[in-house]
Amino acid sequence: MKRFGTALILAGGQSRRMGYDKQKIVLNGQPLMYRNLEAISETFDQVLLSCNRPVLDYDKFDHLEIVADDIAGIGPMAGIMTGLRRATSEYVYILACDAVYDRRAVDVYILTIEQMIQTGVTPLMAVAEKSEEYYEPFNGFYHVDLLSDMIRLIGQCEYAMQPLIRACDPKCVLKRETIEALGLNKLYLNFNTRCELKAYKG
């Protein structure tokens, strides 16, 4: 199994705060999903879409695999778990459907993971620090070995991502000051509400 090559877009949420399915978010006259898929397809060999109800036409993305959650109704952890089970690489790049793909951030993640591995330590995830107590869970890399931890947590009816990330050891964390210094602030960009989307569009 190669180290990198699989990407997973999470689009299984209910989009309550947005008021409509986030797959339909449009930027610059084009669905954000299409923009992300086109860019991600240039970087990754296997592209998975975690989606229980596709609302766009994805036929033009020949290599896209649409996968439904193995366990319904428990949130994004189920989508990530399903993606890890189907991955053809050790690490899976995770992106929420309401986030903006940034190839530069992906390159920094991969370089940081590789540097850590060269020291003899294999990180189980690579995430961006948002604050001292919070990490961005849906724009980063997850190792397939996290599957056992996810299955255990789901069995305990614990579905939140932050406890999983905080307990994960070892992990690779991009510090906020590093992200800002490198101009990678898109790692924090996602659209939860219409107001956020309108503010971004100006």
Summary of the structure (lengths in Angstrom):
residues: 202
radius of gyration: 16.1
end to end distance: 44.1
largest distance: 46.4
contacts: 610
relative contact order: 0.17
helix: 39%
strand: 24%
